[in-house]
Amino acid sequence: MQCSTMSIFRKAYQYLQDLCTVWREEIIRLVKDEGVIIFFFLTPIGYPLLYSWIYNNEQIHEVPVVVVDMSHSSLSRQFIRLCDASPDVKIAYYAQDIDEAKSLVSRQLVKGIYHISPDFETNLNRLQQGVISVYCDMSLMLTYKAIFQTAQVVTMQMGSDMRTKLAGLYTARDEELSAHPITVVDVPMYNPAGGYGSGLLPAVLMLILQQTLVLGIGLSAGSAREENPHGSLIPVHNPHYQRTIPIVLGKALCYFMIYLVISAWLMLVVPRIFGFPHLASWQSLLIVMLPYLLACIFFGMLVSCLVRYRENVMLLMVFVSVPLLFLTGASWPQSNIPGFWQGISWLFPSTFGARAFIRLNSMGAEPTDVINEFRCLWGQTAIYFLMVCAVYRFQFYQAKRAEKMEPQGSEA
């Protein structure tokens, strides 16, 4: 009995020693790799600041617009005056035709075009539909929103005024009730400013964690393949790399320690710097971030096993970044995502991590309200951990087999 107990302690000590050795060597490899330093430290620290600074104003005001007034009527001038009086649009230029207006847009002097048709007032006087075409520069969604919504609000207001005059009412109160029978106050839920910063930044922050983790782990794995013979991730000659679980846990511990600090920066500091919603306590965020980081780490380790060259992981993850943002349900309603793509989204930790973080930090939910996302993240952690262990074990046996075959090939 005493011998078996000593054997268990000796084996546990060996596992712990192997884990610490793998952890130490992985940290040394990360520090020496410039690409990993960029994706593990510089990108998650600097990119959220840049992104938050761009969208810090939530909404853009006084967007320059050019007008092509082909009607030259009192109603067209009224439309122009109302648009110019709005806080979001500034009538900066008048053009003779659409080609001149396009030239101003191409030179970035204006961000949009209002084209008023020649028969605008004539059609309205005939109780027909008047046409105003809106052309927007789509390079920045905020300018598109300001230009389009201003034209929409002004045309709706002019239409209400015309309907009131045609109704033949006698008092101002009757006219008010005819134009606006129900007073509607439009306040976006959980986003009072109605801006992209408060709406999209939480999902972007969670996606940054996942993408930079996967990219950094992929680059580190590429360096390991270059160092080891036969392109293996595991140095089979090293006595501390003979057991799968210590290898996987040692590498994961290295990444987890680094990104625990990075996630605190992204989740706690960045939203407060720029005044974005931050309703969740650090305890609630920790409950979600623990399985999310582990799921991202094991997912990144699995991707690094499947992608051979370090450049390929960059192409893969950059390509899927925008689709993954849509699949979180932050920029596109989750109910409108087809079932097939919802199934694809379940493969990525960012889907459940972003939904849980938005509900906690922007909507003021409790941890019990995100219990489904919490369970899914732990499920992903377990599944990806087992898959990584299986792939690492397979690569270990492959490297051993290649090592045994090498002397036979040289003798032949």
N, C-alpha and C positions, 0 to 999 in steps of 0.2 A: 504493500500500500504506500509506504514511504517512497519507494523507488518510482512508482507511477506518478506520485505527486511532484517529485523532483523533475521527472521527465516533462510533465505539463508546464512547470515553471520555466524549465530550460527552453522548451519550444516557444512559449509565450515571449520570453526574453529575446530569442532569436528573431521572432516575427517583429518585435518592437525595434530591434536593432536594424533590421532590413528596412523597415518603414522610415526610420529616421535618416538612414543613409540615402534612400531614394529621395526623400524630401530635401536633404541638403544638396545633393547633386542636381536636382531639378531647379532649385533656386540659383545655383551657380550658372546653370545653362541659361536661365532667363535673364540674368544680369548681363551676361556676355553677348546676348543676341539683341542687336539694335532694333530689329523689326518687332520683337516681342515687347521691348520696352515701349515702343511707340503705341502698340495696341493695348498693352496692359496698364499703362500709366498716362501717357500724354493724351491719347484719344479720349478715354472716359473722363478725364479731368477738363480738357479744353473744349471738346466738341459740345457738351451740354451748355457751357457758358456762351458759346457762339450762337447756338440754336435758340437759347432762351433770350439772348440779347436781341436777336432779330425779331422775335415775336413778343417782346416785353410790352410793347404798346398795345397789344391785343387787337387794336383796330387802327387802320391808316386813315388819316384825314387829309383833305385838300389834294386829292389825286388829280393831276393835270389831265384834261380831256380836250380834244379838238371837236368842233361842231361843223358838220356839213349841212347847212340849212338851205335846202332846195325849195322850201315853201315860201320863205320870206313873208310870213303872215303874222298876225297878232297872236294867234295861238302857239305858233312855233316859237315866237319870242318869249311868250309866257313860260313855255316849257324850259327854255334856256335860262331864264331868270331864276326859276324855282330850283333848277339843278345847281346853278352857281351859288344860290343862297344856302344850299345844304352844307353841312359840316364835312361831308366826305368827298365832295367833288369840287374841282375848280375848273371853270371854263377858261383854258389858257390860250387857245388859238381858234380862229375861224378859217375854214378852208373852202375853196371854190368847188372842189370835186373830191371824190373818194380817193383818187390817186395821190393828190397832194396830202390828204390826211394820212394815208398809208406811209408816205415819205416821212412825216413827222413821227409816226410810231416807230419806224425802222431806225430813226436817229435817236430814239429814246427821249424825245422832248415831251411826249405825252404817253399815257398808258392806255388810252382807249379812244373810241370814236363814237359820236352820236350822229347818225345820218337820218335826217328828217326828209321824208318823201315829198315830192312837189305837190301832190294832191292831199296833203295832210289836213289842212283846214277845210278844204272842199268836202272831203269825205265826212268829216265830223259834222259839218253843217247839214249834210244829207242824212245824218244819223247812221252813217256807215263807219267802219273801223278805220281809224288812222294808223299809219305805220311809222314807227321809229325803230331803226335798226341800231343795235348796239354791238360794237366790235371791241374786244378786250385783249390786252396783252396777258397771256396766261403764264408768263414766267414767274409771277408771284400771285398766289391765290388771294392775298389780302386786297390787292388792287382790283382784281376781278370782282370780288365781293362788293367793294365800295361802289364801283362804276355801275354794275348791274342792278344792285338793290336801290341805288339812288334813282335810276331811270324808272324802275318798277314802282317805287313809292310815289314819284311825281306824277306818272301817268295815271295811277289809281286815284290820286287826289284830284287831278283835272277831270277824270271821268265822273267822280262823285259830285263835283261842282256842276258839271253839265246836267247830270241827272236831277239835281236839286232845282236848277233853273227851269227845266222842262216840266217838273212836277206841278208848277203853278201854286206853290204854297204861299201863305200870307205872313207867317211869323218866323222869326229867326229860330225859335225853338222847334218849330215844325221842320224847318230845313235841316237843323242839326239831327233830329231824329230820323229824317229820311236818309241822310248821308251816312250816319253812324247809329243805327238802332241799338247796337250793343257796344259798349265800351270795352275794348280788349287791350289789356296790358301784356305785352309780349316780354317775358323774362325767361331766358333759357334755363332749364333745370340744371343745377350744380355748376353753372357757368354764367354768372350774372353779367359779366362783361361781354359775353357772346364772342369771345376771341379764340384764336387758334392756340394761343399759348396755354390757357387754362384747359382747353379741350383736348389737345393732342400731346402736350409735353409729357404728362405722366406715362402714356404708352411709349413714347419715344425714349424716355429714360430707361424703362425696362428693356426695350429692344436694344439699346446701346450696351447694357450689361451682357446680354446674351451674345450679340454679334462680336463684341471685342473679346469676350472670353473664348469663343470658338476660333476666332482668327488668331489670337495669341497662342492657344493650345496647338492649333494646326501648324503654325510656324515653328514652335518648339519641337513638335514631332518631326517636322521636316529636317531640322538640325540633327535630331537623334538618328534619323535614317542615314544622313550623310556621314556621321561619325562611326556608326556600327557597320561591320561587314554584312553583306547580303541584303542591305537595305532594311534591316530589322529595327523595330522600335526598342528592342530590349538587348542590352549588352550581355549575351549569354555567358561570356567568360567571367563576368563579375559575380562572385559568390553571393552577393546580396540581392541579385536579380534572378533568383531561382524559384521564387514563390510568387504567384500571381497577385494574391490579395494585398500583400505589403507593397507591391509595386503600384497597384491602382490607388490604394489609399494614400501612399506617400505622395504621389503626384497630385492627387485631389486635395490633400491637405495644404500643399504649397499654393495651389490656385485659390483655395478657399480663404486662406489667411490674407492674401493680397486683396481679393475682391470683397472681403468683409469691410475693409476700410473704404474701398472705392464705392461700394453700395451705400455706405453711410454718407459719403459725400453727395451722391446723386439723389438719395431719397430724403435726406434731412436738410442739407445745406443749400443745394441749388434752388429748390422751390422757395425757400425763405429769402434768399438773396434777391430774387426777382418778383416776389410777392404773389406767387402762384398758390393755389389752394394747398393747404397742408393741415388737414383735420385729424389725421391719425397720430397716435402716440408712437413713440419708438418701440414700445413693447409689442404693439399690434403689428408694426412693420417687421419686427424681428421674427415674429411667428410665420409670416409669409416668406420673408427673404431667405430664411434658413433652407427650406426645401427648394426654393427657386434657384438659389445659387448652386446647390448640389445637383439639381436636375440639369442646369446649364453646363456644369463642369463635366458630368458624365456624358452628356450629349456631345459636348465639344471633343472629349476624348474618343468617343465612338466615330465622329466625323473624321478626326485626325487619323484613325486607323484605316478608314475607307479611302481617303484621298492620299495619293502617294507623294506628290510634289507639293511643296509649301506654297507655290504660286497658285495652285488650283483652288485651295481653300479660300483665298482672297476673292477669286472670280465667283465662286459659288455663293459665298455669304453676302457679298455686295449685291449680287443679282437678285437674291430673294429678300432683301431688306424691305423694299417697298411693299411687295405682296404680303409679307408678314405683318406689316403695320395695318394693312386693310383687314387681315384676318383676325386681328385682336378685337375688332368691333368698335374701335375708338373713332375712326374716321369714316366707317361705313357701318350701317346698322347690322347688328348680329343676326337679326331676324331675316334680313334680306340676303344673307350669304347662303348659297346653295349647299345642300347636305353633303355633297362630295367634297367641297372645299372646306367645310367645317370639319369633316373627318381628317383631311390633310392637316388642318391647323392643330389638331390634337397631338401631332407628332412633335411640336415645338413648345418648349417651356414658356416662351414669351406670350403665348396665347392666354394661358391661365394666370401667369404672373402679372401681365398688364391689366387683365380684368379685375383681379383681386386688389391690385394697388390703386386703381381708379376708384373702386368702390370704397376702399378704406380711406384714402387720402383726399379724394374730391367729393365723395358723397357722404362721408361721415359714418360709414357702416361699421359694425362691430365684427370682430373675428369670427363669430358664429354665423354671420351673414355670408361669409366667403368659404364656408366649410367644404363646398363641392370643389372649388378651385384648389383649396388646401390639400384635399385628398388626391386630386389628380396630379398635383406636383409631387407628392410623396410617391405616388404610383409610378410616375415617370422616373423619379430618382432610383427606385428599386429596379425597374426594367432596364434602364440604361446602364446601371451598375453591373447587373448580371451579364448584359451583352458585352460590355467592355472587358469584363473578366474572361469571358469565353473567347473573344477576339485576341486578347493578349496571350492567353494560353495557347491558342492556335498558332500565333506568330512565334511563340517561344519554341514550339515543337518544329515548326518550319525551319527556323534558324538552326536548331540542333541537327536536323536532317541534312540541311545544306552543308553544315560543317563536317558531317561524317562523309558526305559524298565527295567533298573536295579532294582528299588524298587519293581516292580511287581514280578520279579524273586525271590527276597529275601523273600517276603511275602509268595509266594507259597511254 
